Amino acid sequence: MNRALCAGILAAAIAAGSGCGGTWSNEDIVFLYALPKKEALRANVPGADQTASTQNGLQSRKDPLAVGDASRAYAETKLKAQELNSSLLTILEVVEYVRRQSPSQRGEDFRQWGPWADEKDRTQQIRLVIRRFLTAPVHYEWSIDVKRRTEPEDAWLQAIHGSYEPTDDVRRGSGTFSLDAARVREAGFMGATDDGQLQYLEVNYQTGGDPIAVELLLDAKRAHLEYEYEEHSDGSGRLSFDLSANWIPTGSALETLWVTSAWAASGAGRADYHVYGGNTPGGAVDKATALAAGEECWDESFRTAYYHEVFDSDGDGTPGTVHGLVTHCAVPDPDLQ
C-alpha cells in the first residue's frame, strides 16, 4: 500500500476539517454505511493484543521443532494478521477521518466531502464521493479522487474506488475497494516517497453473515501476496496467506508456501501447509497443484502441541517427522471435515 498517497489525503482532510463538525442528517449516516470500517475488517488473532512476542515465524525456521516450543505457525499467523491490518489501515484511516466530518455537498443519491488542498502538494486537490444506485440490487459506489487545482472538474482521477451492496440491514453487506497504484503513479499523484513497488491492491469483504470474511490481493513488482480472513461470532477464525521460504532444502530455490491457519475461541489452533514452485517435486507450480507439506497445532498458550512435516522442513535431516499426538489438536484437519 502506498502510504505517501494516503498520508497526503489524510493530512488534507484533517487540515480542512479541523475545528468544524457541521450538521448531519439521517440520510448522511446511511451514506456513511457504504464506507468500510476498520473495526469490522480487522483480523483478530487470539493473543495479538499481548506484548510483542520473541517467537520466530516459519521463514526464520532453522532449528528442529519440538512439542512445547513456542509455536512458529502461530507466530507467523500473528505476523501476517498484523500485515493485513496494516495494509487495510493505510486506506481506512482516511475513511475513518472523513466519517467525522459532515458532507460539503448533498444530492438525493449523492454525497461529497471536500475538495481539500493536498497538504504535501498545494497544487493538488482531493475529495471523497459516494453515489447511491436504487436499481436492484441497491448499491453504493464511492471514490477518493485527486486532481491538480488548475485542472477542470472533468479531470478528477479515482485514486481509490469502492462499492458496497447492503443486506436488509444497511449496516451490513458486501463490498470491495481497490487502488490501481500503477495508474495513479503514471498520472503523477503517488508522492515523493513512493518507492514504485506497489502496482495494485484490492480488498473484498462481506459483513452480512457469519463468518465475516475479508480477502486482500496485493501486486508489487517483486511479489504477489494474498490474504483470506474469516471471523465467526464465537471468536473462532481462519487466516490463509502465502509466503516464500526454502521449505524444501534440497536446493537454494525458494518455494511458495500457502498456509491456512484456523483457531478455536479458546485460542488453540492449527496451520496446514501446501507448497509449490522452487524444488517442489511433481511439477507443482501454483495453488491448484500444490502439495501437502505438513501441519502444526498449538495449544491455548500458543505452544506446539503437534507437528508433522512431509519434507525436511525443520532442517534436522529427517523428512516425514512427527512430534506429538494429532489428538492434541484442538481444531480438526480441514481435509477431514
SULZI-V443474 format. One record per run of one state. SS is the DSSP state (helix for helix, strand for strand, loop for the rest). FROM is the first residue (numbers start at 1). LEN is the number of residues. If there is no record, write none. Layout:
# SULZI-V443474
ss->[SS:SS]
from->[FROM:FROM]
len->[LEN:LEN]
This chain:
# SULZI-V443474
ss->[loop:helix:loop:helix:loop:helix:loop:helix:loop:strand:loop:helix:loop:strand:loop:strand:loop:strand:loop:strand:loop:helix:loop:strand:loop:strand:loop:helix:loop:strand:loop:strand:loop:strand:loop:strand:loop:strand:loop:strand:loop:helix:loop:helix:loop:strand:loop:strand:loop:strand:loop:helix:loop:helix:loop]
from->[1:3:18:26:33:38:42:58:61:70:71:72:100:105:108:110:119:121:134:139:149:153:156:157:167:173:180:181:187:198:207:212:221:223:232:237:246:255:264:269:277:281:284:287:290:291:299:303:310:322:325:326:329:334:337]
len->[2:15:8:7:5:4:16:3:9:1:1:28:5:3:2:9:2:13:5:10:4:3:1:10:6:7:1:6:11:9:5:9:2:9:5:9:9:9:5:8:4:3:3:3:1:8:4:7:12:3:1:3:5:3:1]
